[in-house]
Amino acid sequence: MKSYALLIAALAIVLAIKYWLRIWVALRFPGSSSWSTISAVVEQGIVHTYSGRSETYRAEIIYSYKLRGEYYSGRYQGDLCYSEAEAEDLIERYPKGAALQVHVHPTRPELSVLKL
């Protein structure tokens, strides 16, 4: 029974590490799913490589949007990936110039969250 609890705890830690960015966004921007949704344009996609015991990768999507005559930019950093191909898949889904949707804070338009 003890080893089963350790296995569950280890799995929870692995998932928390893999999805920490989504968790962080949910905690940092509570209620962001109810913010206004507007169109944005992908400016750039980058795959970052992190070295440690094993290499991990993260896709970053930089986007811009216009609201009330002002231009803003934002960035989305995807979850950790264990293969470069997985991170590149996200970049390929959102190539430069592609339209996407972002949630924009109602009173602070410089804050946005990419709607995937």
CORTA-V301534 format. One record per residue. RES is the residue in three letters. SS is DSSP state (~ for helix, > for strand, _ for the rest). D_CENTER is the distance of its C-alpha to the mean C-alpha in Angstrom with 2 decimals. Layout:
res = <RES	RES>
ss = <SS	SS>
d_center = <D_CENTER	D_CENTER>
//
This chain:
res = <MET	LYS	SER	TYR	ALA	LEU	LEU	ILE	ALA	ALA	LEU	ALA	ILE	VAL	LEU	ALA	ILE	LYS	TYR	TRP	LEU	ARG	ILE	TRP	VAL	ALA	LEU	ARG	PHE	PRO	GLY	SER	SER	SER	TRP	SER	THR	ILE	SER	ALA	VAL	VAL	GLU	GLN	GLY	ILE	VAL	HIS	THR	TYR	SER	GLY	ARG	SER	GLU	THR	TYR	ARG	ALA	GLU	ILE	ILE	TYR	SER	TYR	LYS	LEU	ARG	GLY	GLU	TYR	TYR	SER	GLY	ARG	TYR	GLN	GLY	ASP	LEU	CYS	TYR	SER	GLU	ALA	GLU	ALA	GLU	ASP	LEU	ILE	GLU	ARG	TYR	PRO	LYS	GLY	ALA	ALA	LEU	GLN	VAL	HIS	VAL	HIS	PRO	THR	ARG	PRO	GLU	LEU	SER	VAL	LEU	LYS	LEU>
ss = <_	~	~	~	~	~	~	~	~	~	~	~	~	~	~	~	~	~	_	~	~	~	~	~	~	~	~	~	_	_	_	~	~	~	_	>	>	>	>	>	>	>	>	>	>	>	>	>	>	>	_	_	_	_	_	>	>	>	>	>	>	>	>	>	>	>	>	_	_	>	>	>	>	>	>	>	>	_	_	_	>	_	_	~	~	~	~	~	~	~	~	~	~	_	_	_	_	_	>	>	>	>	>	>	_	_	_	_	_	_	_	>	>	>	>	_>
d_center = <36.48	35.24	33.55	31.79	30.37	29.26	27.58	25.67	24.71	23.59	21.47	19.86	19.14	17.67	15.30	14.39	13.72	11.66	9.47	9.95	6.55	6.54	10.12	9.90	8.16	10.83	13.41	12.81	12.62	14.95	16.11	13.40	13.87	17.41	16.80	18.15	16.31	17.09	16.75	14.91	15.42	13.45	15.15	13.92	11.88	12.28	12.35	12.90	15.47	16.28	19.84	21.39	23.34	21.34	18.92	15.22	12.67	9.08	8.04	7.27	7.94	10.31	11.87	14.95	16.75	20.24	21.43	25.10	25.99	23.51	20.71	17.36	14.28	10.67	7.75	4.07	3.85	3.69	6.36	9.71	11.95	15.70	16.67	16.04	16.66	13.76	11.31	13.67	13.64	10.16	11.54	14.72	13.43	12.36	15.23	16.45	18.12	16.40	16.15	13.23	13.02	11.49	12.76	14.85	16.56	20.23	21.94	19.50	18.25	16.54	13.83	11.34	8.26	7.12	9.07	8.43>
//
